[in-house]
Amino acid sequence: MTDPTAPSTAERAPASAALLARARAVTPGGVNSPVRAFRSVGGTPRFMASGRGPTLTDVDGREYVDLVGSWGPMILGHAHPEVIAAVHDAAARGTSFGTPSENEVLLAEEIVERVAPVERVRLVSSGTEATMSAIRLARGFTGRPLVVKFAGHYHGHVDSLLVAAGSGVATLALPDSAGVPAEMAAETVVLPYNDVAALEAVFAARGEQVACVITEAAAGNMGVVPPDPGFTEALRRVTAEHGALLVSDEVMTGFRCSRAGWWGHEDLDVAPDLLTFGKVMGGGFPAAAFGGRADVMALLAPDGPVYQAGTLSGNPVATAAGLTTLRLCDDAVYSRLDEVSSTIREAASEALTKAGVPHRVQTASSMFSVFFRDGTVRDYDDARAQDTEAFARFFHAMLDAGVYLPPSAYECWFVSAAHDDAAVERVLAALPGAAAAAAG
Ligand SMILES: *Cc1c(COP(=O)(O)O)cnc(C)c1O
């Protein structure tokens, strides 16, 4: 691991370093979400002061082309004028009512219209709440206890889903989280991703106890690992055969991989029973959702016995931002994402090849990531067999050249429709030097 106190990076970012010192005195690790702390790459996390279009500016006044996009939400870039106008307008009319309001209906209609398997949808405030509520509903509907998940898939920090999770858990090399009771973890069955035989074996042995299988629609939290052809179909077939529900977690892929998310992307002929959303649908505000079959959703309070609630659910400012974002996500936005994504990933691969750095670029629509290893990555074991030191050198060289990558080898790179040719050029210009740094 790179020395996190290395003076060179603190010297480059004195205002960030000063804020980090103050933050550490009042907040564990100085951050409000672990992967922001730069632990796996070392150095001083940059405190950002503003964002505009494809760029972020830190408190030292340095500008970066942003390839994190707040980990997915900023599909239109930062401070999109129409989103900001909608937010101003909504906020001026009151920031929270604790009653139903029109924007919630409009946002729900937009989701139902885009994603056919979603007949009913409920709004919440985070992806974590969405997956937590979806598995409670699946257990309530089936009357069964077990949840099947895949190693390396991250579904938020829900107790029973924080087992062999990707994202920050992978970044920090935590096997699992402390504070999750063994009894709760025992209700979660973890399988290798893309392994139909393992799935069939679990269902043959314990199928009558399984409430649901939850899967990232295309995995993005261990780096990008799409489902093998036929894998999602196998999930649908096996769950249906055993009366279990299929929950597709589209918090990352939803409204990013296409208008309708991963579900609408490939010629995938699979309707999940429940889907979860977040990130893009909040337009940079806390808004998320879960939805699906009307007969399953009918079990939710107040119609049914499965309780779920939220003081800020359907918040008028968050729904205004989300609705405006989704309405702006037209075909031109998705084709720009594809174009920017393929230009950057091809250039990254070319630079790393030239520098002799073993790597593998994987994609799921415009989502992509670079694994610092050779060979196809199909599951979490493959993803973990990376040269994270090479990634750390690559990351810092990109950062020094003004490109902000996810500070972890286990994360997806996110582009936005605001990444214009000038922003893409800056990324391409930084790549050869970073590839050389990665080579060591
Ligand atoms: C980000 C993410 C979550 C958690 O969402 P939060 O809003 O961070 O709680 C859940 N599932 C997936 C697939 C995600 O990428």
PDBQT file of the ligand as one rigid body, heavy atoms in Angstrom, charges set to zero:
ROOT
HETATM    1  C1  LIG A 501     -24.631   2.377  -4.898  1.00  0.00    +0.000 C 
HETATM    2  C2  LIG A 501     -25.339   1.070  -4.886  1.00  0.00    +0.000 A 
HETATM    3  C3  LIG A 501     -26.225   0.719  -3.843  1.00  0.00    +0.000 A 
HETATM    4  C4  LIG A 501     -26.381   1.561  -2.602  1.00  0.00    +0.000 C 
HETATM    5  O1  LIG A 501     -26.936   2.800  -2.873  1.00  0.00    +0.000 OA
HETATM    6  P1  LIG A 501     -26.745   3.982  -1.767  1.00  0.00    +0.000 P 
HETATM    7  O2  LIG A 501     -27.577   5.092  -2.324  1.00  0.00    +0.000 OA
HETATM    8  O3  LIG A 501     -25.291   4.270  -1.711  1.00  0.00    +0.000 OA
HETATM    9  O4  LIG A 501     -27.285   3.469  -0.486  1.00  0.00    +0.000 OA
HETATM   10  C5  LIG A 501     -26.942  -0.453  -3.962  1.00  0.00    +0.000 A 
HETATM   11  N1  LIG A 501     -26.788  -1.261  -5.024  1.00  0.00    +0.000 NA
HETATM   12  C6  LIG A 501     -25.946  -0.966  -6.034  1.00  0.00    +0.000 A 
HETATM   13  C7  LIG A 501     -25.845  -1.885  -7.204  1.00  0.00    +0.000 C 
HETATM   14  C8  LIG A 501     -25.186   0.198  -5.987  1.00  0.00    +0.000 A 
HETATM   15  O5  LIG A 501     -24.319   0.463  -6.969  1.00  0.00    +0.000 OA
ENDROOT
TORSDOF 0
